[in-house]
Amino acid sequence: MSIFDGELKISVSSASGIEAITKRELKSLGYGDIPSYNGRMNFIGSMEDVARCNMFLRTANRVRIILAEFKAETFDELFDGIYSVDFGEILPFDANVAVEAKSVKSKLFALSAIQSVVKKAIVKKMTAKNGLVSLPESGERYSFELSLVEDTATLSLDTSGDGLHKRGYRQKVWIAPMRETMAAAIILNSFYRADRVLIDPFCGSGTIPIEAALIATNTAPGINRNFAFEKFYNAPDVLSRVRQEAEDKAVRDISLRIYGYDIDARAIKLSYEHAERAGVKNLVHFEKRDMRDVTSRYAHGIIITNPPYGERLSGGEELKNLYRDFGKMFRSLDEWSAYVVGTSPAFEKYFGQKADKKRKLYNSEIECTLYQFFGAPPKKRDDNLTE
Ligand SMILES: C[S@@+](CC[C@H](N)C(=O)[O-])C[C@H]1O[C@@H](n2cnc3c(N)ncnc32)[C@H](O)[C@@H]1O
């Protein structure tokens, strides 16, 4: 019997600005209305729920298991609180223990000192339990997070491993790529549905079109990757049930109208490589094309994109012209909607249109704005064609 067989306090984290979308995802996975506090959504569940959250949540950063919560205003209180956890039920004797610390509005704030006290308490408990002088730390990695918020310490164990934005399909780097979790959040928050048209005119490495195809085919974002919990919890049944659920939910027999364009041929090659790895190569169309030449025969559709950006827009004529021409291209497309991620406060000025709605987002810690321009929603699929 291990703690992993019983009830667990599960904590799902997501990036600032997209928690509401993660909450919606949790609800549609059957976990009800879970309140969000500081980007964390906590609820009681089982190891199967840990596996499902890791497998199915498109917009979450990480899934953790909370092991202890206690008041800690001194290092002694911190040590004692950690020492009271029964690590013998959680860790093998050779676990490679890593600790990350965070502190907000707390008396203990020196992160490296917090980290080392937490690690010392874990090691002391483990050596006492196993009758050892020191831990070999030669085994699997176990990553803990100690977060202090207003003097309340929370110790949690990571179950995801690599951040959940790493779906496994994007292995090569492109200029300013969008996080997969962020792309999924924007798509889930847009009018895009599997029977609608989507264009990314600045597709780069293909993240937005690929995430849209994964959503449209109901393909679990974690289907092609591994998770930390697999290594340290012997749960072949749990994982195979969840992988089977993912297989059963995926829609294979479908045709989509998802298009990605980029001026750089290397980006198009990369997009196809990534789409192939994601299993959606035949469902998306990528093509080398200048955004200025993008047209569509459909009256309704959705643009979701992050155009190039620069720090000094005021000095960048090229960027201003690009945004101006992008605005013109957008307005040439009948009743389309656009969701544009930008970092420049002057974006709307050059784009030539005020956004109907704006939302602050963080793409890999960079603050940006999602500009939303709404067209009329289509009545039914056939109405989409202008011909
Ligand atoms: C910020 S990146 C997009 C990153 C992408 N969302 C991803 O996740 O990889 C902007 C892209 O715009 C492309 N680009 C620049 N000028 C363009 C133009 N006139 N027409 C089409 N693409 C252009 C660049 O080659 C670059 O790939």
Ligand as a Chemical Component Dictionary entry (heavy atoms), coordinates in Angstrom:
data_LIG
# 
_chem_comp.id                   LIG 
_chem_comp.type                 NON-POLYMER 
_chem_comp.pdbx_formal_charge   0 
_chem_comp.three_letter_code    LIG 
# 
loop_
_chem_comp_atom.comp_id 
_chem_comp_atom.atom_id 
_chem_comp_atom.alt_atom_id 
_chem_comp_atom.type_symbol 
_chem_comp_atom.charge 
_chem_comp_atom.model_Cartn_x 
_chem_comp_atom.model_Cartn_y 
_chem_comp_atom.model_Cartn_z 
_chem_comp_atom.pdbx_ordinal 
LIG C1  C1  C 0  6.583 34.798 -34.124 1  
LIG S1  S1  S 1  6.872 33.745 -35.467 2  
LIG C2  C2  C 0  5.511 32.624 -35.392 3  
LIG C3  C3  C 0  5.805 31.461 -34.482 4  
LIG C4  C4  C 0  4.783 30.350 -34.541 5  
LIG N1  N1  N 0  3.498 30.719 -33.966 6  
LIG C5  C5  C 0  5.331 29.102 -33.868 7  
LIG O1  O1  O 0  4.767 28.669 -32.845 8  
LIG O2  O2  O -1 6.359 28.595 -34.326 9  
LIG C6  C6  C 0  6.466 34.759 -36.845 10 
LIG C7  C7  C 0  6.629 34.093 -38.196 11 
LIG O3  O3  O 0  6.225 35.023 -39.195 12 
LIG C8  C8  C 0  6.957 34.741 -40.386 13 
LIG N2  N2  N 0  6.842 35.915 -41.285 14 
LIG C9  C9  C 0  7.497 37.100 -41.238 15 
LIG N3  N3  N 0  7.070 37.920 -42.228 16 
LIG C10 C10 C 0  6.128 37.244 -42.925 17 
LIG C11 C11 C 0  5.299 37.554 -44.040 18 
LIG N4  N4  N 0  5.369 38.735 -44.664 19 
LIG N5  N5  N 0  4.433 36.601 -44.459 20 
LIG C12 C12 C 0  4.325 35.401 -43.842 21 
LIG N6  N6  N 0  5.105 35.041 -42.801 22 
LIG C13 C13 C 0  5.977 35.967 -42.339 23 
LIG C14 C14 C 0  8.359 34.436 -39.878 24 
LIG O4  O4  O 0  9.068 33.666 -40.815 25 
LIG C15 C15 C 0  8.045 33.676 -38.569 26 
LIG O5  O5  O 0  8.054 32.297 -38.792 27 
# 
loop_
_chem_comp_bond.comp_id 
_chem_comp_bond.atom_id_1 
_chem_comp_bond.atom_id_2 
_chem_comp_bond.value_order 
_chem_comp_bond.pdbx_ordinal 
LIG C1  S1  SING 1  
LIG S1  C2  SING 2  
LIG S1  C6  SING 3  
LIG C2  C3  SING 4  
LIG C3  C4  SING 5  
LIG C4  N1  SING 6  
LIG C4  C5  SING 7  
LIG C5  O1  DOUB 8  
LIG C5  O2  SING 9  
LIG C6  C7  SING 10 
LIG C7  O3  SING 11 
LIG C7  C15 SING 12 
LIG O3  C8  SING 13 
LIG C8  N2  SING 14 
LIG C8  C14 SING 15 
LIG N2  C9  SING 16 
LIG N2  C13 SING 17 
LIG C9  N3  DOUB 18 
LIG N3  C10 SING 19 
LIG C10 C11 SING 20 
LIG C10 C13 DOUB 21 
LIG C11 N4  SING 22 
LIG C11 N5  DOUB 23 
LIG N5  C12 SING 24 
LIG C12 N6  DOUB 25 
LIG N6  C13 SING 26 
LIG C14 O4  SING 27 
LIG C14 C15 SING 28 
LIG C15 O5  SING 29 
# 
